[in-house]
């Protein structure tokens, strides 16, 4: 009987230590998950703002509530030059600059901007999915479109 009590007195502290370690690890994992959620939400909001302002470059998608028709374009440029380099992936940054170049005055047409927009959206989705460890999107460039509609 004494041997059993001795064995129990040795096992119980090890079990308690194990429970404490498990609780610590569980807490760390939960905290890490919450941080990932906040990071993704923050990036989503930044990218939504970026894409909203980018829409000012597309005919038919100007913001008619704003008197200055170039305001969205200027805001997009402002974001690209001030905020995007801080939070965006290299691929997103390069595509933003390509998009701007596709609208430069010396370009005869900006048809290429639709393709760049699609690549930009896919790069953003890829980056956001990576935060959660989700697989890349199955969408391809031709699936992402900015349709012009008459109102």
PyMOL commands that set and color helices and strands:
alter all, ss='L'
color gray80, all
select helices_A, chain A and resi 2-57+71-87+90-102+112-132+141-143
alter helices_A, ss='H'
color red, helices_A
deselect
rebuild
show_as cartoon
